[in-house]
């Protein structure tokens, strides 16, 4: 039967598991620092790894903040749209002249968007 434990040459103990986060990295730096002869190369690599972990944490926090701000903006926009729809509904209950102006305004807005899309397609072809 084959032994499944990892052994190193000369009976040295197996290497510790690789750090998975900034806390693990700090613990390894602390272990290496308190040795009588700390290895500079190991410390250099651990500090570089720690810097990468910290940058990843900062980026994750920034991504979360951006996502929450986007959600808040969407909610504010939906509230604004609801207020606008309520205003339009109340205005449509007004006199006939107001309703005719609103209908003409909507027709003109649609025509403007049609002309803008037509102009954009002409620019893309040219």
GUPA-851405 format. One record per atom (N, C-alpha, C): residue in one letter; atom name; z, x, y. Coordinates in Angstrom, 2 decimals, padded with zeros to 5 digits. Layout:
<recs>
A,CA,Z,X,Y
...
</recs>
This chain:
<recs>
X,N,000.00,000.83,-001.17
X,CA,000.00,000.00,000.00
X,C,000.00,000.89,001.25
X,N,-000.76,000.49,002.29
X,CA,-000.91,001.29,003.50
X,C,000.14,000.86,004.52
X,N,000.79,001.85,005.12
X,CA,001.79,001.57,006.14
X,C,001.09,001.16,007.43
X,N,001.47,000.01,008.02
X,CA,000.78,-000.53,009.19
X,C,001.39,-000.06,010.51
X,N,002.53,000.63,010.50
X,CA,003.14,001.08,011.75
X,C,002.37,002.27,012.29
X,N,002.27,002.36,013.59
X,CA,001.57,003.46,014.23
X,C,002.48,004.68,014.28
X,N,002.00,005.77,013.76
X,CA,002.78,007.01,013.80
X,C,002.00,008.05,014.57
X,N,002.74,008.88,015.27
X,CA,002.11,009.95,016.01
X,C,002.39,011.27,015.32
X,N,001.62,012.28,015.68
X,CA,001.79,013.61,015.08
X,C,003.18,014.17,015.37
X,N,003.68,014.90,014.43
X,CA,004.94,015.59,014.64
X,C,006.14,014.67,014.64
X,N,005.99,013.42,014.20
X,CA,007.12,012.51,014.14
X,C,007.59,012.00,015.49
X,N,006.75,012.16,016.52
X,CA,007.13,011.66,017.83
X,C,007.15,010.14,017.82
X,N,007.97,009.54,018.67
X,CA,008.03,008.08,018.69
X,C,006.72,007.49,019.23
X,N,006.41,006.26,018.84
X,CA,005.17,005.65,019.34
X,C,005.24,005.44,020.85
X,N,004.08,005.38,021.44
X,CA,004.00,005.17,022.89
X,C,004.51,003.77,023.22
X,N,005.14,003.63,024.38
X,CA,005.58,002.28,024.78
X,C,004.36,001.42,025.09
X,N,004.52,000.11,025.00
X,CA,003.38,-000.76,025.31
X,C,002.94,-000.59,026.76
X,N,001.68,-000.82,027.00
X,CA,001.13,-000.68,028.35
X,C,001.76,-001.73,029.27
X,N,002.00,-001.38,030.52
X,CA,002.58,-002.36,031.45
X,C,001.60,-003.50,031.72
X,N,002.15,-004.71,031.77
X,CA,001.33,-005.90,031.97
X,C,001.43,-006.46,033.39
X,N,002.42,-006.01,034.15
X,CA,002.57,-006.50,035.52
X,C,003.27,-005.43,036.35
X,N,003.49,-005.73,037.62
X,CA,004.07,-004.75,038.53
X,C,005.50,-004.41,038.14
X,N,006.25,-005.37,037.61
X,CA,007.63,-005.10,037.21
X,C,007.71,-004.10,036.07
X,N,006.82,-004.27,035.07
X,CA,006.78,-003.30,033.97
X,C,006.42,-001.91,034.48
X,N,005.50,-001.87,035.40
X,CA,005.04,-000.59,035.95
X,C,006.17,000.09,036.73
X,N,006.92,-000.69,037.49
X,CA,008.05,-000.12,038.22
X,C,009.11,000.41,037.27
X,N,009.33,-000.31,036.16
X,CA,010.32,000.15,035.17
X,C,009.89,001.48,034.55
X,N,008.60,001.62,034.24
X,CA,008.12,002.89,033.68
X,C,008.21,004.02,034.70
X,N,007.95,003.72,035.96
X,CA,008.08,004.74,037.01
X,C,009.54,005.18,037.11
X,N,010.44,004.20,037.03
X,CA,011.87,004.53,037.11
X,C,012.28,005.40,035.92
X,N,011.80,005.07,034.72
X,CA,012.13,005.87,033.54
X,C,011.62,007.30,033.69
X,N,010.40,007.42,034.19
X,CA,009.81,008.75,034.32
X,C,010.50,009.56,035.43
X,N,010.93,008.88,036.48
X,CA,011.53,009.57,037.61
X,C,012.90,010.17,037.28
X,N,013.68,009.48,036.42
X,CA,015.04,009.97,036.12
X,C,015.05,011.08,035.08
X,N,013.91,011.41,034.50
X,CA,013.86,012.51,033.54
X,C,014.13,013.83,034.25
X,N,014.59,014.81,033.50
X,CA,014.87,016.11,034.12
X,C,013.60,016.79,034.60
X,N,012.52,016.59,033.85
X,CA,011.22,017.14,034.27
X,C,010.18,016.01,034.28
X,N,010.13,015.24,035.33
X,CA,009.12,014.16,035.37
X,C,007.72,014.75,035.44
X,N,006.81,014.09,034.72
X,CA,005.42,014.57,034.71
X,C,004.68,013.96,035.90
X,N,004.14,014.84,036.71
X,CA,003.47,014.40,037.94
X,C,002.24,013.56,037.64
X,N,001.49,013.95,036.63
X,CA,000.25,013.23,036.30
X,C,000.56,011.79,035.86
X,N,001.59,011.65,035.03
X,CA,001.97,010.31,034.58
X,C,002.41,009.46,035.77
X,N,003.22,010.04,036.64
X,CA,003.66,009.29,037.82
X,C,002.49,008.89,038.70
X,N,001.54,009.79,038.86
X,CA,000.37,009.51,039.69
X,C,-000.40,008.30,039.12
X,N,-000.58,008.31,037.79
X,CA,-001.30,007.19,037.16
X,C,-000.51,005.89,037.25
X,N,000.80,005.98,037.06
X,CA,001.62,004.78,037.14
X,C,001.63,004.20,038.55
X,N,001.69,005.07,039.56
X,CA,001.65,004.57,040.93
X,C,000.29,003.93,041.25
X,N,-000.77,004.51,040.73
X,CA,-002.10,003.94,040.94
X,C,-002.19,002.55,040.28
X,N,-001.63,002.45,039.07
X,CA,-001.62,001.18,038.36
X,C,-000.76,000.15,039.09
X,N,000.39,000.62,039.62
X,CA,001.26,-000.28,040.38
X,C,000.54,-000.81,041.61
X,N,-000.18,000.06,042.28
X,CA,-000.94,-000.36,043.47
X,C,-001.97,-001.44,043.10
X,N,-002.62,-001.28,041.95
X,CA,-003.60,-002.27,041.51
X,C,-002.92,-003.61,041.19
X,N,-001.76,-003.55,040.53
X,CA,-001.04,-004.79,040.22
X,C,-000.59,-005.51,041.48
X,N,-000.08,-004.77,042.45
X,CA,000.38,-005.37,043.71
X,C,-000.81,-005.99,044.45
X,N,-001.93,-005.30,044.47
X,CA,-003.13,-005.85,045.14
X,C,-003.58,-007.13,044.45
X,N,-003.50,-007.17,043.12
X,CA,-003.88,-008.37,042.38
X,C,-002.95,-009.53,042.71
X,N,-001.65,-009.24,042.84
X,CA,-000.70,-010.30,043.19
X,C,-000.96,-010.83,044.59
X,N,-001.25,-009.93,045.52
X,CA,-001.55,-010.35,046.89
X,C,-002.81,-011.20,046.92
X,N,-003.83,-010.79,046.16
X,CA,-005.08,-011.55,046.12
X,C,-004.86,-012.93,045.50
X,N,-004.04,-013.01,044.46
X,CA,-003.76,-014.30,043.83
X,C,-003.03,-015.22,044.81
X,N,-002.09,-014.67,045.58
X,CA,-001.38,-015.47,046.58
X,C,-002.34,-015.95,047.66
X,N,-003.25,-015.09,048.08
X,CA,-004.22,-015.48,049.11
X,C,-005.17,-016.56,048.59
X,N,-005.58,-016.44,047.32
X,CA,-006.44,-017.46,046.73
X,C,-005.73,-018.81,046.66
X,N,-004.46,-018.79,046.28
X,CA,-003.68,-020.03,046.22
X,C,-003.56,-020.64,047.60
X,N,-003.28,-019.81,048.60
X,CA,-003.15,-020.31,049.97
X,C,-004.46,-020.93,050.44
X,N,-005.59,-020.26,050.16
X,CA,-006.89,-020.80,050.57
X,C,-007.19,-022.12,049.87
X,N,-006.85,-022.20,048.59
X,CA,-007.10,-023.43,047.84
X,C,-006.27,-024.58,048.42
X,N,-005.01,-024.30,048.75
X,CA,-004.16,-025.34,049.33
X,C,-004.64,-025.75,050.72
X,N,-005.11,-024.79,051.51
X,CA,-005.65,-025.13,052.83
X,C,-006.91,-025.98,052.71
X,N,-007.76,-025.65,051.74
X,CA,-008.97,-026.45,051.53
X,C,-008.61,-027.88,051.14
X,N,-007.62,-028.01,050.28
X,CA,-007.19,-029.35,049.87
X,C,-006.63,-030.12,051.06
X,N,-005.84,-029.45,051.91
X,CA,-005.31,-030.12,053.10
X,C,-006.43,-030.54,054.04
X,N,-007.45,-029.68,054.18
X,CA,-008.59,-030.03,055.04
X,C,-009.35,-031.22,054.49
X,N,-009.52,-031.27,053.16
X,CA,-010.21,-032.42,052.56
X,C,-009.42,-033.70,052.80
X,N,-008.10,-033.63,052.69
X,CA,-007.28,-034.82,052.92
X,C,-007.39,-035.27,054.38
X,N,-007.34,-034.33,055.30
X,CA,-007.46,-034.69,056.71
X,C,-008.82,-035.31,057.00
X,N,-009.87,-034.75,056.38
X,CA,-011.21,-035.30,056.59
X,C,-011.33,-036.71,056.04
X,N,-010.72,-036.95,054.88
X,CA,-010.78,-038.30,054.31
X,C,-010.00,-039.28,055.19
X,N,-008.86,-038.86,055.75
X,CA,-008.12,-039.72,056.67
X,C,-008.96,-040.04,057.90
X,N,-009.64,-039.03,058.42
X,CA,-010.50,-039.24,059.59
X,C,-011.62,-040.21,059.25
X,N,-012.23,-040.05,058.07
X,CA,-013.31,-040.95,057.67
X,C,-012.81,-042.39,057.52
X,N,-011.60,-042.55,056.99
X,CA,-011.04,-043.90,056.88
X,C,-010.81,-044.52,058.25
X,N,-010.29,-043.74,059.20
X,CA,-010.08,-044.25,060.56
X,C,-011.40,-044.65,061.19
X,N,-012.41,-043.81,060.98
X,CA,-013.73,-044.10,061.56
X,C,-014.33,-045.37,060.94
X,N,-014.18,-045.51,059.63
X,CA,-014.71,-046.71,058.97
X,C,-013.99,-047.97,059.47
X,N,-012.69,-047.86,059.66
X,CA,-011.94,-049.01,060.18
X,C,-012.39,-049.35,061.60
X,N,-012.62,-048.33,062.40
X,CA,-013.11,-048.57,063.76
X,C,-014.49,-049.24,063.72
X,N,-015.36,-048.75,062.87
X,CA,-016.70,-049.35,062.76
X,C,-016.62,-050.81,062.28
X,N,-015.69,-051.07,061.36
X,CA,-015.55,-052.44,060.86
X,C,-015.08,-053.37,061.98
X,N,-014.10,-052.92,062.78
X,CA,-013.61,-053.75,063.86
X,C,-014.68,-053.94,064.94
X,N,-015.48,-052.88,065.20
X,CA,-016.54,-053.01,066.21
X,C,-017.64,-053.96,065.74
X,N,-017.90,-053.98,064.43
X,CA,-018.96,-054.86,063.93
X,C,-018.57,-056.33,064.03
X,N,-017.30,-056.61,064.21
X,CA,-016.85,-057.99,064.39
X,C,-017.04,-058.47,065.83
X,N,-017.45,-057.56,066.71
X,CA,-017.61,-057.88,068.13
X,C,-018.84,-058.72,068.40
X,N,-019.24,-058.79,069.67
X,CA,-020.39,-059.62,070.07
X,C,-021.71,-059.13,069.45
X,N,-022.71,-059.98,069.49
X,CA,-024.00,-059.70,068.87
X,C,-024.67,-058.49,069.48
X,N,-024.55,-058.28,070.78
X,CA,-025.16,-057.13,071.44
X,C,-024.62,-055.81,070.89
X,N,-023.32,-055.75,070.64
X,CA,-022.70,-054.54,070.10
X,C,-023.23,-054.28,068.69
X,N,-023.33,-055.35,067.89
X,CA,-023.84,-055.18,066.51
X,C,-025.28,-054.69,066.51
X,N,-026.10,-055.20,067.42
X,CA,-027.49,-054.75,067.49
X,C,-027.56,-053.28,067.90
X,N,-026.73,-052.85,068.87
X,CA,-026.70,-051.45,069.28
X,C,-026.28,-050.55,068.13
X,N,-025.30,-050.98,067.35
X,CA,-024.84,-050.18,066.22
X,C,-025.94,-050.05,065.16
X,N,-026.63,-051.13,064.90
X,CA,-027.71,-051.09,063.91
X,C,-028.82,-050.15,064.37
X,N,-029.17,-050.22,065.65
X,CA,-030.19,-049.33,066.19
X,C,-029.73,-047.87,066.14
X,N,-028.46,-047.65,066.44
X,CA,-027.90,-046.30,066.39
X,C,-028.00,-045.73,064.97
X,N,-027.65,-046.51,063.96
X,CA,-027.74,-046.06,062.57
X,C,-029.19,-045.76,062.18
X,N,-030.10,-046.61,062.62
X,CA,-031.52,-046.39,062.33
X,C,-032.01,-045.08,062.95
X,N,-031.61,-044.81,064.19
X,CA,-032.02,-043.59,064.86
X,C,-031.42,-042.35,064.20
X,N,-030.17,-042.45,063.74
X,CA,-029.54,-041.32,063.04
X,C,-030.30,-040.99,061.75
X,N,-030.70,-042.02,061.02
X,CA,-031.47,-041.80,059.80
X,C,-032.81,-041.14,060.12
X,N,-033.45,-041.58,061.16
X,CA,-034.75,-041.02,061.56
X,C,-034.60,-039.54,061.95
X,N,-033.52,-039.21,062.66
X,CA,-033.28,-037.83,063.06
X,C,-033.09,-036.95,061.82
X,N,-032.33,-037.41,060.85
X,CA,-032.13,-036.60,059.63
X,C,-033.44,-036.43,058.88
X,N,-034.27,-037.48,058.84
X,CA,-035.58,-037.36,058.18
X,C,-036.44,-036.30,058.87
X,N,-036.48,-036.33,060.21
X,CA,-037.28,-035.37,060.96
X,C,-036.76,-033.95,060.78
X,N,-035.42,-033.80,060.74
X,CA,-034.85,-032.47,060.54
X,C,-035.20,-031.90,059.17
X,N,-035.12,-032.72,058.14
X,CA,-035.48,-032.24,056.79
X,C,-036.96,-031.90,056.72
X,N,-037.80,-032.69,057.39
X,CA,-039.23,-032.41,057.41
X,C,-039.51,-031.09,058.13
X,N,-038.80,-030.86,059.22
X,CA,-038.97,-029.62,059.97
X,C,-038.50,-028.42,059.14
X,N,-037.39,-028.56,058.43
X,CA,-036.89,-027.47,057.59
X,C,-037.85,-027.14,056.45
X,N,-038.46,-028.17,055.85
X,CA,-039.42,-027.91,054.78
X,C,-040.66,-027.20,055.32
X,N,-041.07,-027.53,056.54
X,CA,-042.23,-026.85,057.14
X,C,-041.90,-025.39,057.41
X,N,-040.67,-025.11,057.85
X,CA,-040.28,-023.72,058.11
X,C,-040.25,-022.93,056.81
X,N,-039.78,-023.54,055.72
X,CA,-039.72,-022.85,054.44
X,C,-041.11,-022.55,053.90
X,N,-042.06,-023.44,054.11
X,CA,-043.44,-023.22,053.63
X,C,-044.10,-022.10,054.43
X,N,-043.84,-022.05,055.72
X,CA,-044.51,-021.07,056.59
X,C,-044.00,-019.69,056.40
</recs>
